[in-house]
């Protein structure tokens, strides 16, 4: 029992260390949707989604502008919509 609790705490803390990447789910030239893990903080989600959207919009010579976020509590995903302007 003495070893079980510290081992469980170590495993729990290690599982929280890995930040998840942003994934582009849709791009049509005028907008891009980026999916992030909704279990991450809002600040972290924005910090990874914004640069990814900017990278995609730059392929068309445009700049990414944040439009909205939709969160699905069933899949723990947040979908961020950026307009390419």
Phi, psi and omega in degrees: 000323181297326182273335184293315182295310178297323179295320178294321178294321178296314179296320179295317180291326178290327180291336180274353184285328187277111175279140184272148181279164173275143182236128176283121182256339183202139176211127180236012180097328179252342178210159178222138176251130181240129181257134175230168179281121182286353175282344176282163178292155179300321179298317179294317180302314180293325183291335178261330181286319182300306179297326179293318177296320179298318180299317181290315180296328179294340178295340177251010180073027182240170180248139181278132176237127181297137179242308183195170175225136176237128183249133177253109183286345179282328182249359181058040179240144171244131179251117183258127179259127176239138175265137178267112184240000000 
